[in-house]
Amino acid sequence: RLIDLGAGVRDDDPCFPFVEAGWDGLLVDGDPSQTTKWASRFPQKDAKHNIVSYITADTVRDIIAGNGFGSNNVELLKIDIDSFDCYVMHKVLQITRPLFIVMEVNVKYPPNMRFAMFPGFRTDGSQLPFDSEKRGHVYGCSLAYQVLDLMRPNDYEILHLDWNNAIYYDTRAAAPASHSDGSEFAPPSFKDLYVSNYWSRPERRSAFAFNNAIELWVMPGLGKQGIFTEVRKLYRSDSSHKNHHVFMGGVEDEELEHMCFDASGRFVKAGESPEKCSATKGVHE
């Protein structure tokens, strides 16, 4: 059984081969056009588990549990929603515990930088909208945040990185098999994986051409303040991000710094704008 959050028939999806092989799968995407695309791609699949829904931390419980996938007999879960991926995953892990998780990484941020985007909320507690088609460079979460702030605290460890898709396994269930020489498996360094499986790949600049303009962010010495300054240059008035939040810090920082897009869409440090940011709720307030 699998859960695919962000299951659009667009690019290669790591869950699709399993669906084609007959796995029971819950496919969820916010794009209504996916209904006909799923039917064409998976004609043998039971369509009752093909769900068109905007995926938020408030809706994901009903989506998963309401369709009978809220138990711990889910082998694979993938999330790629180009918005608040880590925030939603915090909630998902309260509902189900997959053996393996595939998460999209925002590889624009270097492996020594913990970065995550969190949603803003109205006074009635409902989540403010976000247009993922206008996400630019600020969305999702970095590899360091995933590993240090989300996965390891929930007893998951990184297994592999393929471009911008990280694979994690449940350490409570079983460790990967020992190597053929009898030596025990040791989790790879997420920093080394970032360098070898994304940054240093010879075709990176063509495969991820949209990141070429911000290569400066990955250069040594820029740091949290430098990246904040660079992002601020890009977001002086951005309607798609306004009232949403960012938590950012280095891998050695004890606490993440709270930043946000104020009511005018300016990227600021929380509390420094006269136009206050919206409320947020989650693990870092």
N, C-alpha and C positions, 0 to 999 in steps of 0.2 A: 504493500500500500504506500501511496505517496501523496504529498500535498505540493502543489505548484502555485505559489503566490506571485502573480505576474507572468501568466502563462500564455502571453500573446504569441501567435504564429508569425514571428517576425525574423528573428535570428535563430541560430542553433540553441536549443534548450536542452540542458542535461537530463531533464525528466522525460522528454519525448520518446527516446528509445525504449524506456521502460513501459510507457503507455502503449506503444506499438507492440510490445511483447506481451501485453495482456494484463499488466498490473492494474489493480483498482486504484484509480487516481482522482483526486479532487483538483480540478483546474479552475483557477480564479483569475479574472482580469477585469479591469475597469472599462475596457473598450467593447461596446455592444457588437461591433463588427466581428468579434472573435467567435461568436456563436456559430456562424456559417463556416468560418475557417476551421474550427474544431471539428465540425461535422464532416467536412471534406477531408481533413487530415486523419481523423480517427473514426472512420465510419462504423467500426465494430464496438466503439465505446458507449457505455450507458450515459446518455446525455444528462441524466438527472444530477450528475456531479460536475457539470460544466456550468460555472457560476459567473455571471457578470455582476460585479460589485466593486465599488471603490473601497480599497483595502486600507483601513485605519486601525489604530489600537482599540477603538470603540466597536468596530464592526467585526474584527477578526475572530472573536470568541464565537459569535453566532454563526459565522461562516464555517468555522472548523467543527465545533461541537454540534451545531445544528444539522450538519450533514453526516454525522456519525464518524468523524475522524478525530474526536477528542480524546481518544485512548492512547495508550503507549505502544500500540502495535503498528506504528508508522515507521517504515524503514528509511524513507527519504523525504526531506522537505527542502524546497528551493524557494528563496525569496529574492525578487528583483523588481522593486516597485518604484525606483527612482525618486524616492521622497524621504520618508522617515523609516528606513529599513530597520535600523537597529532598535529604534523605539518600539516598532511593531513586534520585533523578535523578542524583546523583553516580555511582551504579553503572550506571544505564541508559546513560549516555554513554560508558561503557567497553565497551558491548556493541554499540550501534548509534548512528548519527548521522543523525537525521531532518533534513530540510530546514526544517521548521517544528515548533515545540513550543508547545503550549498548556498552561499551568500555572495551577492555582487559586492565588490569592494570599490569604493571611490578611490582609485589609484592616483588621482591628482595630488593627493596629500602623501608626503613621504612616510616611510615606515617608522620614523621616530616621532610621528605626530599623531596624537589621539584627537580625532575629529568626529563629531556626530551632529546631525541636524534633527531637532525636535520640533513638534508642531506647537503652534499657539492655539489658545482656546478662547471662546467667547465667555462672557460672564455667566451664561447659562450652562457652561460646561461642555458645549459642543465644539468640535474641532473646526478651526478656520480652514478654508479651502486652500489648496496648493496646486498649481498647474505644472505638472511634471514635464510637460513639453517645453517649458520655459525655465528649466532648472539650472541651466548654465553650469557653473562649476561647484555650486553649493547644493548638495543633496546627499542622502545616504550616510555612510560612515567610512572611515579609513580602516585599513587593515589592523593597525595598532589598537584602535578602539575596539574593533570586533574581538580581537584576541584577549586584550587585557581587561576590558570593562564589561564585556558581554559573555563571551564563550567560557573563559576559564572560571569566572565566578559561578557559572552554571555547570561546571564539570564537563566541558567540551574542550577538545584540543585540535589544533590545526593539523591537517594531514597533507594538504597539497594546495598550491595556487596555480591556476591556469589562466594566464592573462589577468583578468579582473574578477575571476570567480574563485572564491576560497572554499575549500572542503574541510568540514569539521566532523569529528566522530565523538560519540558519547563514551567518555572514559568510565562511566559507571557500568556500562554494559559489557564491554570487552576491549582490550587493547589489540591493536593490529598484530598479526603473527610475527614471530621472530624472523630475522633475515635468514637466508639460506645457509649462511655460515654458522648459524646458531646464536649469533649475537642478538640481544634484545633490541626491540624497536625503540628508538628515541624520537620524540616529536621534533620535526625540523624547526629551525629558527625562522620565525615569520619575516624577520628583516632580510635574511638570506634569500628566502623565497621571493620576496618582492624584487630584489635585485636580479636574481637569475631567471625568474619566470615572467617578469614584466619588464623592468627597466632596461636590462641588458640584452634583451632579445633583438636581433638585428632588424626585424621588420616592425618594431614598435612604432617608429615615427610615421610609418605609412598606415599601419593598422589602427593607430590611435592618433591620427593627425590632429584631431580637435584638442589634444592636450599639448601640442608642440609649443603653443604660445605661452604656456605657464610652466615650462620646464624649470624655470628659476625656482619654483616652489620646492623642488626636490634637491636643489643644490645644498651642500653642507654650509652650515652657519646661518641660514636664513632664520630658522626658529619660529616659535609661535608668534612673536610680535611682528616679525617680518612678513609672515603669511597673512596675519590680520591686516597689515598695512596694504598688502597687494590686493586682498579681497575687497578691502574698503574702496580702493580705486575703481573697482569694477562695479560696485553696488552703491552708487550715490543716491539713486532713486529707482527702486525696483518694485513694481507692483506685484509680481508673482510671489516674492519672498516676504513681503511685509507682514509683520506681526508673528513671524516664526523665529526659531531660536537655534543657536549653535553653541555647543560645548567643545572647547578645544584646550589642548595642553600637550606637553611633552611626555614621553614615556616615563620619565622620572618624577614628574609632578605628582604631589599627593592629591591635589584637587584640580579639577578642570575649571577653566575660566568660562564664565557665562557671557555670551555675546548674543546679539539679536538684530533683527531688522525692525526698525521702529515703524510707526504708523505711516511715515513717508517713504518707507522702503530703504532707508539708509542703514548700512551695516555699522553697528556701534557696539561698544561694550555696555552691557546691561547697566542701567542706572545713569549713563552719561548723557542721554538724550532728553531734551525737554518733552518730547513726544514719547510717552512711555510705551514700552513694548507690551504686548498682550501677556496674559497669564500663561504659564506652562505647568505641566504636571508630569512627574516621572521620577527617575532615579537620581537626578542631579540637582534638584532645587535646594 
